[in-house]
Every structure is written in C-alpha cells, then in structure tokens.
Amino acid sequence: MKIETKCLHEGWKPKNGEAHALPIYQSTTFNYDSTEHIGDLFDLKAEGYFYTRLANPTVGFVEEKIAALEGGVGCMCTSSGQAANMIALLNIMGAGDHMICASEVYGGTINLFGVTLEKLGIECTFVDQNAPDSELEKAFRPNTKLVFGETIANPAISVFDIERFAGLAHRHGVPLIVDNTFATPVLCRPFEFGADIVTHSTSKYMDGHAVQLGGAIVDSGNFDWKDYPGLTQPDESYHGVTYTETFGKLAYITKARAQLMRDIGASPTAHAAFLLNLGLETLALRMERHSANAQAAAEFLAAQPEVEEVNYPGLKDDRYYGLGQKYLPKGASGVVSFSLKEGREAAVKFMDSLELASNVVHVATVKTCVLHPASETHRQLSDEQLIAAGITPGMIRLSVGIENIDDIIKDLEKGFRAVR
C-alpha cells in the first residue's frame, strides 16, 4: 500500500462483524482465565494485554499504524514527545555516558538533554550540524552512545542531513536517532537514509488538531546492539531475559516498553490514541495542503521589505534547499520562520495585530498560528544558545494551517501594516 492508504488501513483491521472504526478499550486492566497465563505475560513469554501502563489494544493498533508509516519493525507510543525522546535515550544510556546532538533542535529538547539528563550523569555535546565531518568527528568519545537530530528543526527550519550523520554515527558504532515530528513519514522516512530510531511528538501534525499530547518511538530493527550491555546481557528485573537473543530485531523497542515504560509510566490513554488515529487518517492530505500553503506564504514573506530573512527549505535561495530536495521532495512541511529587521518589538507588534492567526504556544495544527520563540518557547535559553539554535530576536515562527491561502496572506498583510 502507498502511504496515503496506510494512513487509513494500517493498525486496526476489523474482522467480520467488528466495529468499522477503531474501538476505545477504556480499561486499565484485562481478564484472564489462569494465573499461569498472566505469569507468561509478565515473563514476556506470551503476547497480550494485562495493564494499560504497558500496553492497551487501542494504543497498540495506533502503534502498528505508525510503525507501518515509518517502515519500522515496532513502535511505542508515549504521553508526550518529550517522554518519547527521554525514553529513547535512557533505553541505551546511563550515568557516565555521552551523546551528540545537533544544536538546532527544539528548545525543550536542549533543556532535556543539556540540563535534566546531565543531572542523571549523561553528558551531551551540541554540534553545528553544518560543520564539516572533520569537526564533527572531534565530538565523538569512547563513551559516546548515540547521535541525535531533527529532520526539520524547530524553529530554525533547518534540514538535518540524515544520511551524512548516519554515516558518522555508524563509523563510531552508535545509532542515529532522528526526531521526525515536522516532516512526518508522509514527507520523509528517515530509516530510508540510514537512521536507526525515529521519535515523534504526535501532538503536532500526526494529531493535527491540538486536542491531545502524545509521542512515539519507532524502531527500524536495523542497528546491531552488540556493544550495548543493556540489550545483550540478562535483565535481572525481567527474570534474566536477554533482549537481543529473545526478541531479535525487536530488542530495542521491547526493552523500552518492558523496562522504561514499566518504570517511568509515561503511557498514553486509550482515548488519546483514538483521537490520534483520527488525525493519522487524514495526515497525508493535510501535509500536502500544509506544504503548499507554507510555500506560498514563504514566497510572500520573502518579498516584504520589512523581512530580514525567511527560513523555509522550499525557497530556492534557502541554504537548505538542496537538502530539502533530497529529504523532502513532496513538500517542506507547514512551518516557516522569518525575522523582522526591527527586532523583538516589531515581531511582537506584528503578531499582536493578526486576527486569523492564533498566538499560541503550539505548532503544526490545522489552524494558522504564530509564536515568538525568543520570548516564549525558547526564553529559557541564553543569547548564545539562541544564536546556536538559529533564533534571532525578531524571529517569528509561523505555522501555516490549511485555511484558504488568500485569507492567510491577507492576515499577514495586517501584520506588516502594523509595523510600517
């Protein structure tokens, strides 16, 4: 099936007489006929559901769909995108380990990696993703366990060279983890370029309507975990199971669920998964419209004298246009960032004058919205960190919705009239 069809038909596949729509299994627990059967579930010897913190049928069918969309062997949904990234890392890292991350990633991700995980003894080196290989090689250490980047960075809208970083990571025997939130598998499938693990904030385009939080971790099944003791040595907390021996290509994602979700409990609800599935069914249609509208909006913004810079890989003079053509041939998603020459005050005045676009702390939803990163989502970063993340004082993040593009342009014109 093509991806448009997978959005509708993967996951829940009703049998004769079953519900056409994905059912909501609104239960925390499930009945079994014998103690032995439940024991086998706890020992990971049998498949099934016994407690929704670890697995739920509604959630499970959505996980199957997301895995199919990304081309992975397995998926685990989480309660948020932040939880997905945290579990994806902790699944193969611990105190004393080191990781490498592109500096142009979401501000919340920078805090998670550079502050919270540092308190747990995990060190992160942030690198310029445009630096030459010779410079990037210097960031690797004997205790480096992974490399991390975003397909389309939030809010710099830079494009991550997945294939290049996969090569770097694999030369050092570590996996590449890619946050594919903005691109979604409709526009880019990182596994096809060498990525090993993909994460998502499903709160964004996958849901698409800003109604529930969620995250996902997808395992390609391609990485050889031979140098990762947590996967190749017995897990005493699960009766000595060795994940690579017992689960093969599913070792990573099984450990994430059996160990990390068990202990951290960042699990999604059945109802949240049901809503996410509704969003996934129209994902391919929406990404096409988001991309087309954003392209038109970016071209309009680039022609305005008040604008210092527009960041959108669909523009031919954008520094990431070449990478965009390689990784995002079907569209560059719906998020545009642009900077006003007059700086922070002009940006705030521009945003406050808009009527159609909502000023919200969210992105990648069906309705057009704006945000001032330096004052809002990234206000916790220092000036140096803001610059490293590609953020200027006058930058506005424009999340272009699926409204009629003429109405979106008219609203932007109101913003420019306010700052002239």
C-alpha positions in Angstrom: 0.0 0.0 0.0 1.0 3.6 -0.6 1.4 5.8 2.4 -1.9 7.6 1.8 -3.7 4.2 2.0 -1.6 3.1 5.0 -2.8 6.2 6.9 -6.3 4.7 6.7 -5.9 1.0 6.7 -2.9 0.0 8.8 -3.4 -0.7 12.5 -7.0 -1.7 13.3 -8.2 -4.2 10.7 -11.8 -5.2 11.6 -12.9 -8.7 11.1 -16.3 -9.9 10.2 -18.9 -8.1 12.3 -16.4 -6.0 14.2 -16.5 -2.2 14.5 -15.5 -0.2 11.4 -13.9 2.5 13.5 -11.0 1.8 15.9 -12.6 0.8 19.3 -11.6 2.6 22.5 -10.6 0.0 25.1 -11.3 2.2 28.1 -9.9 -0.2 30.7 -6.8 -0.2 32.8 -6.8 -4.0 33.1 -7.8 -7.2 31.4 -9.2 -10.6 32.5 -7.5 -13.9 32.0 -8.6 -17.5 32.9 -5.4 -18.6 34.7 -2.6 -17.3 36.9 -0.2 -19.1 34.6 -1.3 -17.1 31.6 -0.8 -13.8 33.4 2.6 -15.0 34.6 3.6 -15.7 31.0 2.6 -12.2 30.1 4.8 -10.8 32.9 7.7 -13.0 31.7 7.3 -11.8 28.1 6.6 -15.3 27.0 3.1 -14.5 25.7 1.6 -11.6 23.8 -1.4 -9.8 25.2 -2.6 -7.0 27.4 -2.7 -7.0 31.2 -2.2 -3.4 32.3 -2.6 -0.3 30.2 0.5 1.4 31.6 2.5 -1.2 29.5 0.1 -1.8 26.6 -3.5 -1.2 25.6 -5.3 -2.6 22.5 -6.4 0.9 21.2 -2.9 2.2 21.7 -1.4 -0.9 20.2 -3.3 -0.6 16.9 -2.1 3.0 16.6 1.5 1.9 17.3 1.1 -0.6 14.5 0.0 2.1 12.1 2.8 4.5 13.0 5.4 1.7 12.6 4.0 0.9 9.2 4.1 4.6 8.1 7.7 4.9 9.1 8.7 1.5 7.8 9.9 0.3 11.2 9.6 -3.1 13.0 7.9 -1.7 16.1 6.6 1.4 17.8 5.8 2.5 21.3 3.5 5.5 22.0 4.2 7.8 25.0 2.3 10.5 26.8 4.3 13.3 25.1 7.0 14.0 22.6 9.4 14.9 25.5 8.7 11.5 27.1 9.4 9.8 23.8 12.8 11.5 23.4 13.7 10.8 27.1 12.8 7.1 26.9 14.5 6.7 23.5 17.8 7.9 25.1 17.5 6.2 28.5 16.8 2.9 26.8 20.5 2.8 25.8 22.3 5.3 28.1 23.1 5.7 31.7 25.3 7.7 34.1 28.8 8.2 32.6 27.6 8.0 29.0 27.9 10.7 26.3 25.8 11.7 23.4 26.0 14.2 20.4 23.1 16.4 19.4 22.6 19.0 16.6 22.4 22.4 18.2 19.5 23.5 16.0 16.8 21.4 17.8 13.7 22.4 19.8 14.4 24.4 23.0 12.7 21.9 25.2 14.9 19.1 23.8 18.0 21.2 24.6 16.9 21.5 28.2 16.1 17.8 28.4 19.5 16.8 27.1 21.6 19.6 28.5 20.1 20.0 31.9 17.9 17.2 33.1 19.8 14.3 31.6 23.1 16.0 32.8 21.7 15.7 36.4 21.4 11.9 35.7 25.1 11.8 34.7 24.6 11.8 30.9 26.6 14.4 29.0 25.5 16.0 25.8 27.7 17.8 23.2 25.8 20.1 21.0 27.3 20.5 17.5 26.8 22.7 14.5 25.1 20.3 12.0 26.6 22.3 9.1 30.2 21.8 10.4 32.5 19.6 8.2 32.9 16.0 9.1 36.4 16.6 10.4 35.0 18.9 13.1 32.1 16.6 13.9 34.4 13.7 14.3 36.1 15.5 17.2 32.9 15.4 19.2 32.9 11.6 19.5 34.3 10.0 22.6 34.9 6.4 23.7 31.7 6.7 25.8 29.5 8.2 23.1 26.3 6.2 22.8 24.2 8.0 20.2 23.7 10.9 17.8 20.5 12.9 17.7 19.0 15.4 15.3 15.6 16.8 13.9 14.6 16.2 10.3 13.3 19.8 10.3 14.5 21.8 13.3 12.1 23.8 15.4 12.1 26.8 14.9 15.2 27.3 12.8 13.6 25.2 10.0 17.0 23.8 9.1 17.1 20.4 7.4 19.2 17.7 9.0 21.5 15.7 6.7 20.3 12.3 7.9 22.5 10.2 5.5 25.7 12.1 6.5 25.1 11.9 10.2 24.1 8.2 9.9 27.4 7.5 8.3 29.2 9.4 11.0 27.3 7.6 13.8 27.8 4.2 12.3 31.5 4.7 11.8 31.7 5.1 15.5 29.4 2.1 16.2 26.5 4.2 17.6 22.9 4.7 16.4 21.4 7.8 14.9 18.1 8.9 16.4 16.0 11.4 14.4 13.0 13.4 15.6 10.7 13.4 12.6 7.9 15.5 14.1 7.7 18.3 11.5 8.3 16.2 8.4 6.1 13.2 9.4 6.6 9.9 7.5 4.4 11.4 4.7 7.2 13.8 3.7 10.3 12.0 5.0 11.1 8.4 6.2 14.5 8.7 8.0 15.1 4.9 8.0 15.5 5.0 4.2 18.5 7.3 4.8 20.2 5.3 7.5 18.6 6.5 10.7 18.1 3.8 13.4 15.4 5.1 15.7 12.7 7.8 15.0 10.8 9.8 17.5 7.8 12.0 17.2 5.8 14.5 19.1 2.4 13.2 17.9 0.9 16.3 19.5 1.8 18.1 16.3 0.9 17.1 12.7 0.1 13.5 13.5 -2.8 14.6 15.7 -3.1 17.9 13.8 -5.9 19.4 15.8 -4.2 20.4 19.1 -6.5 18.2 21.1 -4.1 15.8 22.9 -0.5 15.3 23.8 1.5 12.3 22.7 4.8 10.9 21.5 6.1 7.9 19.7 9.3 5.9 19.3 9.8 3.8 16.2 12.5 1.1 15.9 14.0 0.4 12.5 15.2 -3.0 13.6 18.4 -2.4 11.7 21.0 -1.5 14.3 23.4 -4.1 15.8 23.3 -3.6 19.6 26.3 -5.8 20.3 28.1 -3.1 22.2 25.1 -2.2 24.4 25.1 -4.4 27.5 21.5 -3.4 28.5 20.3 -5.2 25.4 22.8 -8.0 25.1 23.1 -9.1 28.8 20.4 -10.6 31.0 17.9 -8.1 32.5 17.5 -9.3 36.1 14.4 -7.1 36.5 12.8 -9.4 33.9 13.9 -12.8 35.1 17.2 -12.6 33.2 15.8 -12.1 29.7 18.3 -11.1 27.1 16.5 -8.8 24.7 18.7 -9.4 21.6 18.5 -13.1 22.0 14.8 -13.4 22.7 13.4 -10.6 20.5 16.0 -10.1 17.7 15.1 -7.0 15.6 12.5 -6.0 18.2 15.1 -5.9 21.1 15.3 -2.1 21.4 11.6 -1.4 21.3 10.7 -4.3 23.6 13.2 -3.1 26.2 11.8 0.4 26.0 8.4 -0.9 26.9 9.2 -3.7 29.3 11.7 -1.7 31.3 11.4 2.0 30.7 7.6 2.3 30.3 7.2 -0.1 33.2 9.3 2.1 35.5 8.6 5.6 34.2 4.9 5.1 33.3 4.7 7.8 30.6 1.9 6.0 28.9 -0.8 7.4 26.6 -4.5 6.9 27.3 -6.8 4.8 25.1 -8.9 7.9 24.3 -5.8 9.9 23.3 -4.8 7.1 21.0 -8.3 7.1 19.4 -8.0 10.8 18.7 -4.5 10.4 17.4 -5.8 7.7 15.0 -8.4 10.1 13.6 -5.6 12.6 12.9 -3.4 9.9 11.2 -6.2 9.0 8.8 -6.0 12.4 7.2 -2.3 13.0 7.7 -1.3 12.6 4.0 -4.0 15.0 2.8 -3.1 17.6 5.4 0.6 17.5 4.9 0.1 18.2 1.2 -2.1 21.3 2.0 0.2 22.5 4.8 3.2 22.3 2.5 1.5 24.1 -0.4 0.2 26.9 1.8 3.6 27.3 3.6 5.4 27.5 0.2 3.1 30.3 -0.9 3.4 32.1 2.5 7.2 31.8 2.4 7.3 33.3 -1.0 5.1 36.2 0.1 7.2 36.9 3.2 10.4 36.8 1.2 9.1 39.7 -0.9 8.4 42.0 2.0 10.9 44.8 2.7 10.4 44.5 6.5 11.7 41.0 6.4 15.3 40.3 7.1 15.3 36.6 6.5 12.9 33.8 5.7 13.8 30.2 6.7 11.9 27.6 4.6 13.7 24.9 2.6 11.1 25.2 -0.2 12.6 28.5 -1.2 15.3 28.2 -3.9 17.7 30.7 -2.2 17.3 28.9 1.2 20.6 27.4 2.5 18.8 24.1 3.0 17.1 24.0 -0.4 19.4 21.2 -1.6 18.8 19.1 1.4 15.1 19.8 1.2 15.0 18.5 -2.3 16.8 15.3 -1.2 14.8 14.6 2.0 11.5 16.5 1.4 10.7 16.1 -2.3 7.0 16.1 -1.6 6.9 19.3 0.4 8.8 21.1 3.2 6.0 20.9 5.8 3.9 23.8 7.1 6.3 25.7 9.4 8.1 28.9 8.3 10.3 31.1 10.4 11.1 34.7 9.4 12.9 37.6 11.1 11.8 41.2 11.0 14.6 43.8 10.6 13.4 45.9 13.5 13.8 43.1 16.0 11.8 41.9 19.1 9.4 44.8 19.5 8.4 44.7 15.8 7.9 41.0 16.0 5.6 41.3 19.0 3.6 44.2 17.3 3.3 42.1 14.1 1.9 39.1 15.9 -0.5 41.0 18.2 -2.1 42.6 15.1 -3.0 39.4 13.4 -6.7 38.2 13.5 -6.8 34.9 11.7 -3.6 33.5 13.0 -3.7 32.5 16.7 -0.9 33.5 19.1 -0.4 30.2 20.8 2.3 28.0 22.3 1.8 25.3 19.8 2.7 24.5 16.2 1.7 22.1 13.4 -2.0 22.2 13.7 -4.8 22.7 11.1 -5.2 26.4 12.1 -2.6 29.0 11.3 -0.7 30.2 14.4 2.3 32.3 15.3 4.8 32.3 18.1 7.8 34.5 19.2 10.5 31.9 20.2 12.8 34.3 22.0 10.0 35.5 24.3 8.1 32.2 24.6 9.2 28.6 23.9 12.9 29.4 24.0 13.0 32.2 26.6 15.0 29.9 28.9 17.9 29.8 26.6 20.9 32.2 26.8 21.7 34.6 23.9 24.5 32.2 22.9 22.1 29.2 22.9 19.5 31.2 20.9 22.1 32.0 18.2 23.3 28.4 18.1 19.6 27.3 17.7 19.3 29.7 14.8 17.0 32.1 16.6 17.1 35.9 16.3 15.3 38.5 18.5 13.0 39.4 15.6 12.2 35.8 14.6 8.5 34.7 14.3 7.6 31.1 13.9 4.6 30.8 11.5 2.7 27.5 11.5 0.7 27.7 8.3 -2.7 26.0 8.6 -5.0 24.5 6.0 -7.2 27.6 5.5 -7.5 29.2 2.1 -4.1 30.7 1.3 -5.6 34.0 0.3 -7.0 34.5 3.8 -3.7 33.6 5.3 -1.8 36.2 3.1 -4.4 38.9 3.9 -3.8 38.3 7.6 -0.1 38.6 7.2 -0.6 41.9 5.4 -2.3 43.2 8.5 0.8 42.4 10.5 3.0 44.3 8.0 0.7 47.3 8.1 1.1 47.4 11.9 4.9 47.6 11.8 5.2 50.1 8.9 
